[in-house]
Amino acid sequence: MNKPEAVGTSPGAGPLSRLMALLRDMSALFQNRIELASLELAETRSVLLKAMLIAALGLLTAWFALAFWSGLLVYFAWPVIGWKILLILAAVFTVACFMALRWALAMLQRLEWLPVTRAELRKDMDVLVK
């Protein structure tokens, strides 16, 4: 008759098998987090594509409006101040361009990327560190 083995002394319960189980669980957790990040990125991508399309259309119409208003301003101001109106418009548009660039960079720095994934990764790190 075979004697039943004590719990914890079976060949499957050794340190190597526990290490393999831990690695398997960590691999599954890592895969889960990658899937979560990819879902978040897919949602973010669709929102960004829509926003970029609307922004491109808005920029195109704003470009035409700006060109026509500038042409009208030059037409009316040329008899009064001459070539200086071109210098004034160039300076105004250059300052506006730099202000828009600074605003866009500030907005990108405030943007938090993948908030749900990062929160889950922080939770995982807290569990693993303890």
Buried (B, 14 or more C-beta within 10 A) or exposed (E): EEEEEEEEEEEEBEEEEEEEEEEEEEEEBEEEBEEBBEEBBEEEEEEEEEEEEEEEEEEEEEEEEEEEEBEEEBEEBEEEEEEEBBEEBEEEEEEEEEEEEEEEEEEEEEEEEBEEBBEBBEEBEEEEEE
